[in-house]
Each structure stands twice: as C-alpha cells, then as structure tokens.
Amino acid sequence: MKKVIIIGAGFAGLSAANRLSKCGLGLEITLFDKKERSDFLPVIPDCIGRGINPELLACDIAYSCRKLKAGFIREEVLSVDFESRQVSTAQASYSYDFLIIASGSQTNFFSNQDAQDYAFSLNSVNDVKAIIKALGENKFDNFIICGGGYTGVEAAANFWLYLKKKGLIKKIIIVERAPAILGPLPDWMKAYAEKNLKNMGIDILTNSVIEKIEVNKVTLSTGRVFGNPMLIWVPGVRTADFIQKLAVNKNPQGRIVVDEYLRANQYCFCAGDTALFGKNNNFLRMAVQFAITEGEHAAKNIIRSIRNVPLKKFRPLDLGYIIPMANNRSCGRVFGLNVKGIIPTLLHFMMCVFRLKGGGRC
C-alpha cells in the first residue's frame, strides 16, 4: 500500500485528498495540519462589515478526513527530508511514498516583533473573531490598515461598513509602501478602487511605511502619528516555516518553484499558495481557483506515477478575479471582461457559497 502524505488541509490539500480517495488504488492517505479546523478565507473580511458569523467559515478537518477515508494528524510539520522521504513533527517522523505540500500561507510580519505583539492579522477565523471582539469595546479612534493589496482594500471597506452601521465617525487609513494600491493590477482597477475608497472617506497613504508601533500610538515614516489605533497587519504573506528551510528553488515569499507537472522533485508535488507555477517570470497568483485545481492535478499525477503512465502537464484556467468592496462598488475581471459595481459583488458571494457548500469542503 502506497503512503501519500498531504501537508495542509486548505483548498489545495482537501482537493488532493478528495481525488486520491476516489482512485481505487487503496492508498494510505494522511493529512497533516496544526489547526483543528480549515478556514474559508475568501469571506473573512466580510465578517467585519456584513456581520457574517465567522463560525460558519470553519470546517472540522477530522470530519472532512473521515468522509474521505483519510487519516488526520493534528501536528505541525517542522521539517521534510526529501532523501529519506520523511515528514517530521515535534512528536514523530512519518515516511511517505509521495508527498503533496499544500500548507498555504501565513501572515508575514517581516521580523517586526512589535507588529506581532500589537497588530491584528486577518488570515483566519480566529483572527477575525479577535478583531470583532476588540471592536465591541469601542476604544479605537483610528483604524490603520498596513498593506494596500487585495486584503487591505477589502478590510478597509468592511471597517467603513461596520462604522457606518454603528453610527461611528472614525478614521480609516490604508498605509502602502508602494506608489499605488493593488500592486500589479491594471491601472483602471487601481483608479476605480482608489476613487471608491476615497468616496467612503478612507485615506490612502502610499509611499509610506509604519515606522514605530507602540501600545497606543502608531508612527509613520512621514512623521504622522495616530493615537488609539487598531492596527490591521496585511502587507503580505509567506509560506510555512519548514518550507523556508528546504533546499529548493523559492521566491522571496517562500513559494516553491515547481515544474510543468507541479513537482518539486520526483516524489514531491506542491499545490496552492505553496506552489510557484509559471514560466518567463509570469507566475500564477495566489487564488482559490488555482489552489483547488492544482491540488486535484497533483493528486492525478501521483496516481499516474503509481500506475507508471506519463504525467500530465498542468494547464491552468484563469476565470478571473474580483476585488469585493463592502459598499457594493466592487471591481474585477471575469471571463476576460472588466466588471464594476454590484455585479462583481454578487459574483463574489455566489462563488463563495458554491465553494463553501456545493464545493463539498464540509
């Protein structure tokens, strides 16, 4: 019986486990994750403004594994030995015939200990529950969003909606190191989102960084000081600690460069945020749709490897992307078309409902 270990029980890991469980080869499938539950991240910011219950976005991993007839070990992977084909945790070492690394990503604090101590993250159900609990105390005068990417823009709009519902007048500020928000996205989308955010009264401070974080004060590189702040730290993500130690080709985030079959080596495949797939410096972005299809494709190629048939190249299908904003003036590109307003907002929630329920995660 071949042993397949999957590190990570997010979109990619569960998608891979689902495919492997149906192959009829009698595989011993084991998922590793340090968490008890798998979080549905695409709707996490909406819990702040739209009042979605965060508990609805968490799926019990053990339950999912039982449905898939796969084992679940709730332990954090500390290292992977490609030579001996072993995965190690603090408790034990486990051997594998094939490995899928799908451990997702985590908040990147860039070694800023003050940010780790005082800032709120927005990368899990527990993170947003902590934010909602703190908001209930109504002790903040300023809401500082560190990072003007996808999550930063979504978070800022949802804080605006939260304050509007409560009838509170507070300052919301996006602090972005780059000259513009939303990084590599098209100029029209950046301009549309920036205008929309400003119409909500949200300040956007580009070419700025947070220089000092204190208990009741945040100081920017421009010298501006904000008192009684809630600091939301979303400037970027990185891969798990054990990946940082692997002697493989990685990008600055720690994403592992994979070949056209999604392999890091003959017996190790990668999927989701862990995998850096592409060529000529044109790599797939981190997205749910790619995590799901990569997980499934990695599993298919493991099945083909066991059956000694040629592997298939991964050919991604990009359906598009949406920047949802809580005043329903969202924007994005879907099926090659630019979309604005309520339509992309509705599409965002339609796809989330499908993936949460119809997608069979729980």
Secondary structure, DSSP 8 states (H G I E B T S, - for coil): --EEEEE--SHHHHHHHHHHHTSSS--EEEEE-SSSEEE-GGGTTHHHHS---GGGGEEEHHHHHHHTT-EEE---EEEEETTTTEEEESS-EEE-SEEEE----EE--TT-HHHHHH-B--SSHHHHHHHHHHHTT---SEEEEE--SHHHHHHHHHHHHHHHHHT---EEEEE-SSSSSSTTS-HHHHHHHHHHHHHTT-EEE-S--EEEEETTEEEETTS-EEESEEEEE-S-EE--HHHHTS-S-B-TT--EE--TTSEEETTEEE-GGGEE-EETTEE----HHHHHHHHHHHHHHHHHHHTT-----------EEEE--TTS-EEEEETTEEEEEHHHHHHHHHHHHIIIIIT---
